[in-house]
């Protein structure tokens, strides 16, 4: 199983657990199936490790527009917003309490005294 993407978008951390590092397009094809393309914004991320009171997380900082990222569509389908989604885009808010499996616990050296 691939690790979900955590991305800082509009000053909030969002989680996408669809397809690992490259979320799939959510649009419906002419054959009424889900598009096999990937969101082209996947290569426009800068990665960083962030520490919090819960632990360390790896977060992507995308350079693309937030609307483009949340649409989760390939280039072809992004240009045609009238095409229905086959599935709902899989971006949702990250919660340290609910997504503990994505957090690396801090060692004693990291904990302030």
C-alpha positions in Angstrom: 0.0 0.0 0.0 1.3 3.5 -0.8 1.4 6.3 1.7 -1.2 9.0 1.3 -0.3 12.6 0.4 -0.4 15.2 3.1 -0.4 18.7 1.4 -0.5 22.2 2.8 -3.2 23.9 0.8 -4.6 27.3 1.8 -2.9 27.1 5.2 -4.6 23.8 6.0 -3.2 20.3 5.8 -5.2 18.1 3.4 -5.0 14.3 3.0 -5.4 12.4 -0.2 -5.4 8.7 0.2 -6.3 7.8 -3.4 -3.4 6.5 -5.4 -0.5 7.3 -3.2 1.9 10.0 -4.5 -0.1 10.6 -7.7 -3.9 10.9 -7.2 -6.0 9.6 -10.1 -8.3 11.7 -12.1 -11.9 11.5 -10.8 -13.7 12.1 -14.1 -15.9 9.7 -16.0 -14.8 8.5 -19.4 -17.0 7.9 -22.5 -17.1 4.2 -21.5 -18.6 5.2 -18.1 -15.5 4.2 -16.2 -13.1 6.2 -14.1 -10.3 8.0 -16.0 -6.9 6.3 -15.6 -5.0 9.6 -15.9 -3.3 11.3 -13.0 -3.5 14.8 -11.7 -0.6 16.6 -13.5 0.1 18.8 -10.4 1.9 15.8 -8.9 5.3 17.0 -9.9 4.9 20.5 -8.5 5.3 19.7 -4.8 8.1 20.8 -2.4 8.4 18.3 0.5 9.2 19.1 4.1 9.0 17.4 7.5 6.9 19.2 10.1 7.1 18.7 13.8 4.1 19.1 16.1 3.1 18.1 19.6 1.9 14.8 18.0 5.0 13.9 16.1 6.6 14.3 12.6 4.7 14.4 9.4 5.9 14.7 5.8 4.0 17.5 4.1 3.9 18.5 0.4 3.7 22.2 -0.5 2.2 22.4 -4.0 2.9 25.3 -6.3 -0.3 24.7 -8.3 -3.5 26.7 -7.6 -5.7 25.2 -4.8 -8.7 24.8 -7.1 -6.6 22.8 -9.6 -5.4 20.5 -6.9 -8.8 19.9 -5.3 -10.4 19.2 -8.7 -8.2 16.1 -8.9 -8.5 15.9 -12.7 -6.0 15.2 -15.5 -5.4 17.9 -18.1 -8.0 16.7 -20.5 -10.8 16.5 -18.0 -9.8 19.7 -16.2 -10.4 21.6 -19.4 -14.0 20.1 -19.6 -15.7 20.8 -16.2 -19.0 19.7 -17.7 -17.9 16.1 -17.6 -19.3 14.3 -14.5 -17.0 12.9 -11.8 -17.0 9.1 -11.5 -16.0 9.4 -7.9 -15.8 12.2 -5.4 -12.3 13.8 -5.2 -10.5 12.3 -2.2 -9.1 15.3 -0.6 -10.2 15.8 3.0 -8.8 17.6 6.1 -6.0 15.9 8.0 -6.6 15.2 11.7 -3.8 14.3 14.0 -6.2 12.4 16.2 -7.8 10.4 13.3 -4.7 9.8 11.2 -2.2 8.7 13.8 -0.7 6.1 11.4 0.8 9.0 9.3 2.6 10.5 12.3 6.1 9.5 13.3 6.4 9.8 17.1 9.0 12.2 18.3 12.1 10.9 20.1 13.1 12.3 23.5 15.6 14.7 21.8 12.7 16.5 20.1 10.7 17.0 23.3 11.2 20.4 24.9 11.9 20.4 28.6 
